[in-house]
Amino acid sequence: MTKHEIPLIAHIVHHFRVGGMENGMVNLISHMPEERFRHVVICLDDYTDFRARIRRSDVDFYALAKPAGRDVSWYFRLWRLLRALSPDIVHTRNLSAIEGQFVAAAAGIRARIHGEHGRDVFDLHGKNRKYNLLRKLARPFVGHYIAVSRDLEQWLIGTVGVAPQRVSQIYNGVDSALFHPREGARNIGPAGFAAEDALVIGSVGRMAEVKDYPSLVRAFIRLLEIEPAARQRARLVIIGEGIARETCLNLLRDANAEQLAWLPGERKDVPELMRNIDLFVLPSLGEGISNTILEAMSCGLPVVATRVGGNPELVENAHTGMLVPVSDPESLAQSLLKYFRNENMLHLHGQASRARIESQFSMQAMVRGYLSAYESVLPRSIAGNADN
């Protein structure tokens, strides 16, 4: 089979920047066998150099610069691009790209998949009538759905009305060779920031409102108040950029705790930094399946996370970490305190996290799931060629 005979997948997204969904796409495209599928990524808005993380040189990116508001000129630009590319499969992701299903159908693309990776930031519980009307209008145009969590799978079936046989639930996978437990001395933050016996509490993610990082900072400050030894040993690290970063820094300054925290913004050495954290925290208001939770668990870290979305499907309460209520810094602080005072529990939960990743959330399992979903929507003749 020549290269151009290999089936082509057009992935349509709103934009391609630092983010969990985009990170999942990087992992999928990078680990999918090159002889099975080719890929292009179409961004309705734009893309950044985050695309360089894809470990394939043959993946083209297109940006349509979709204007804000009700301008529909991008429909024609997308239609024209799809006609030129002639992909075998179109795969849209999330509500912001679902209208691509209409355009793909108009362009004559018969194999169409839509993926749900997490609900819209303005509709964390998936109950917005306007959004769900759009999803229901798109339903006849979608050949198959992929949900990254059981929570999203059940929502698609129960709320959006998708037939169960048209939904595949595929968990994100993690590269456990890249994200592995620390070996050797700790190295994180400025010189002298964290001693070897410190408890480094950390998180990685976009510092957007939906991630609720101020609750983590308030919980850390509360830990300092209720545990006198915490000022000597506890340290806070938040890796990421966004509008909440300044709020978090102000909270730390007001509590005279700025020197106990390190918020360096966006970084490209996340695996190394993750390995130097002891306890991972994700205080989100909503999640699909969090890649950063998976990466932290792969590094052998216990995880404290809010009981939302797919988090309970990853974090086994009192076994690989703890689940806490949303927007509850006091409950979060109490969980931090338990780990601060019980180093044995910290290590046991961390070991259980790593074991859970290796047994249930491998990169290979994710790739197999997507290969099966893609091949299920292809005409038999093309699917047969992809297998050869």
WOPE-V368959 format. One record per residue. N is the residue number from 1. RES is the residue in three letters. SS is DSSP state (~ for helix, > for strand, _ for the rest). Layout:
# WOPE-V368959
[[N,RES,SS] [N,RES,SS]]
This chain:
# WOPE-V368959
[[1,MET,_] [2,THR,_] [3,LYS,~] [4,HIS,~] [5,GLU,~] [6,ILE,_] [7,PRO,_] [8,LEU,>] [9,ILE,>] [10,ALA,>] [11,HIS,>] [12,ILE,>] [13,VAL,>] [14,HIS,_] [15,HIS,_] [16,PHE,>] [17,ARG,_] [18,VAL,_] [19,GLY,_] [20,GLY,~] [21,MET,~] [22,GLU,~] [23,ASN,~] [24,GLY,~] [25,MET,~] [26,VAL,~] [27,ASN,~] [28,LEU,~] [29,ILE,~] [30,SER,~] [31,HIS,~] [32,MET,_] [33,PRO,_] [34,GLU,_] [35,GLU,_] [36,ARG,_] [37,PHE,_] [38,ARG,>] [39,HIS,>] [40,VAL,>] [41,VAL,>] [42,ILE,>] [43,CYS,>] [44,LEU,_] [45,ASP,_] [46,ASP,_] [47,TYR,>] [48,THR,_] [49,ASP,~] [50,PHE,~] [51,ARG,~] [52,ALA,~] [53,ARG,~] [54,ILE,_] [55,ARG,_] [56,ARG,_] [57,SER,_] [58,ASP,_] [59,VAL,_] [60,ASP,>] [61,PHE,>] [62,TYR,>] [63,ALA,>] [64,LEU,_] [65,ALA,_] [66,LYS,_] [67,PRO,_] [68,ALA,_] [69,GLY,_] [70,ARG,_] [71,ASP,_] [72,VAL,_] [73,SER,~] [74,TRP,~] [75,TYR,~] [76,PHE,~] [77,ARG,~] [78,LEU,~] [79,TRP,~] [80,ARG,~] [81,LEU,~] [82,LEU,~] [83,ARG,~] [84,ALA,~] [85,LEU,~] [86,SER,_] [87,PRO,_] [88,ASP,_] [89,ILE,>] [90,VAL,>] [91,HIS,>] [92,THR,>] [93,ARG,>] [94,ASN,_] [95,LEU,~] [96,SER,~] [97,ALA,~] [98,ILE,_] [99,GLU,_] [100,GLY,~] [101,GLN,~] [102,PHE,~] [103,VAL,~] [104,ALA,~] [105,ALA,~] [106,ALA,~] [107,ALA,_] [108,GLY,_] [109,ILE,_] [110,ARG,_] [111,ALA,>] [112,ARG,>] [113,ILE,>] [114,HIS,>] [115,GLY,>] [116,GLU,>] [117,HIS,_] [118,GLY,_] [119,ARG,_] [120,ASP,_] [121,VAL,_] [122,PHE,_] [123,ASP,_] [124,LEU,_] [125,HIS,_] [126,GLY,_] [127,LYS,_] [128,ASN,_] [129,ARG,~] [130,LYS,~] [131,TYR,~] [132,ASN,~] [133,LEU,~] [134,LEU,~] [135,ARG,~] [136,LYS,~] [137,LEU,~] [138,ALA,~] [139,ARG,~] [140,PRO,_] [141,PHE,_] [142,VAL,_] [143,GLY,_] [144,HIS,>] [145,TYR,>] [146,ILE,>] [147,ALA,>] [148,VAL,_] [149,SER,_] [150,ARG,~] [151,ASP,~] [152,LEU,~] [153,GLU,~] [154,GLN,~] [155,TRP,~] [156,LEU,~] [157,ILE,~] [158,GLY,~] [159,THR,~] [160,VAL,~] [161,GLY,_] [162,VAL,_] [163,ALA,_] [164,PRO,~] [165,GLN,~] [166,ARG,~] [167,VAL,>] [168,SER,>] [169,GLN,>] [170,ILE,_] [171,TYR,_] [172,ASN,_] [173,GLY,_] [174,VAL,>] [175,ASP,_] [176,SER,_] [177,ALA,_] [178,LEU,_] [179,PHE,_] [180,HIS,_] [181,PRO,_] [182,ARG,_] [183,GLU,_] [184,GLY,_] [185,ALA,_] [186,ARG,_] [187,ASN,_] [188,ILE,_] [189,GLY,_] [190,PRO,_] [191,ALA,_] [192,GLY,_] [193,PHE,_] [194,ALA,_] [195,ALA,_] [196,GLU,_] [197,ASP,_] [198,ALA,_] [199,LEU,>] [200,VAL,>] [201,ILE,>] [202,GLY,>] [203,SER,>] [204,VAL,>] [205,GLY,_] [206,ARG,_] [207,MET,_] [208,ALA,_] [209,GLU,~] [210,VAL,~] [211,LYS,~] [212,ASP,_] [213,TYR,~] [214,PRO,~] [215,SER,~] [216,LEU,~] [217,VAL,~] [218,ARG,~] [219,ALA,~] [220,PHE,~] [221,ILE,~] [222,ARG,~] [223,LEU,~] [224,LEU,~] [225,GLU,~] [226,ILE,~] [227,GLU,_] [228,PRO,_] [229,ALA,_] [230,ALA,~] [231,ARG,~] [232,GLN,~] [233,ARG,~] [234,ALA,>] [235,ARG,>] [236,LEU,>] [237,VAL,>] [238,ILE,>] [239,ILE,>] [240,GLY,_] [241,GLU,_] [242,GLY,_] [243,ILE,_] [244,ALA,~] [245,ARG,~] [246,GLU,~] [247,THR,~] [248,CYS,~] [249,LEU,~] [250,ASN,~] [251,LEU,~] [252,LEU,~] [253,ARG,~] [254,ASP,~] [255,ALA,_] [256,ASN,_] [257,ALA,_] [258,GLU,~] [259,GLN,~] [260,LEU,~] [261,ALA,>] [262,TRP,>] [263,LEU,>] [264,PRO,>] [265,GLY,>] [266,GLU,_] [267,ARG,_] [268,LYS,_] [269,ASP,_] [270,VAL,~] [271,PRO,~] [272,GLU,~] [273,LEU,~] [274,MET,~] [275,ARG,~] [276,ASN,_] [277,ILE,_] [278,ASP,_] [279,LEU,>] [280,PHE,>] [281,VAL,>] [282,LEU,>] [283,PRO,_] [284,SER,_] [285,LEU,_] [286,GLY,_] [287,GLU,_] [288,GLY,_] [289,ILE,_] [290,SER,_] [291,ASN,~] [292,THR,~] [293,ILE,~] [294,LEU,~] [295,GLU,~] [296,ALA,~] [297,MET,~] [298,SER,~] [299,CYS,_] [300,GLY,_] [301,LEU,_] [302,PRO,>] [303,VAL,>] [304,VAL,>] [305,ALA,>] [306,THR,>] [307,ARG,_] [308,VAL,_] [309,GLY,_] [310,GLY,_] [311,ASN,~] [312,PRO,~] [313,GLU,~] [314,LEU,~] [315,VAL,_] [316,GLU,_] [317,ASN,>] [318,ALA,_] [319,HIS,_] [320,THR,_] [321,GLY,>] [322,MET,>] [323,LEU,>] [324,VAL,>] [325,PRO,_] [326,VAL,_] [327,SER,_] [328,ASP,_] [329,PRO,~] [330,GLU,~] [331,SER,~] [332,LEU,~] [333,ALA,~] [334,GLN,~] [335,SER,~] [336,LEU,~] [337,LEU,~] [338,LYS,~] [339,TYR,~] [340,PHE,~] [341,ARG,~] [342,ASN,_] [343,GLU,~] [344,ASN,~] [345,MET,~] [346,LEU,~] [347,HIS,~] [348,LEU,~] [349,HIS,~] [350,GLY,~] [351,GLN,~] [352,ALA,~] [353,SER,~] [354,ARG,~] [355,ALA,~] [356,ARG,~] [357,ILE,~] [358,GLU,~] [359,SER,~] [360,GLN,~] [361,PHE,_] [362,SER,>] [363,MET,~] [364,GLN,~] [365,ALA,~] [366,MET,~] [367,VAL,~] [368,ARG,~] [369,GLY,~] [370,TYR,~] [371,LEU,~] [372,SER,~] [373,ALA,~] [374,TYR,~] [375,GLU,~] [376,SER,~] [377,VAL,~] [378,LEU,_] [379,PRO,_] [380,ARG,~] [381,SER,~] [382,ILE,~] [383,ALA,~] [384,GLY,~] [385,ASN,~] [386,ALA,~] [387,ASP,~] [388,ASN,_]]
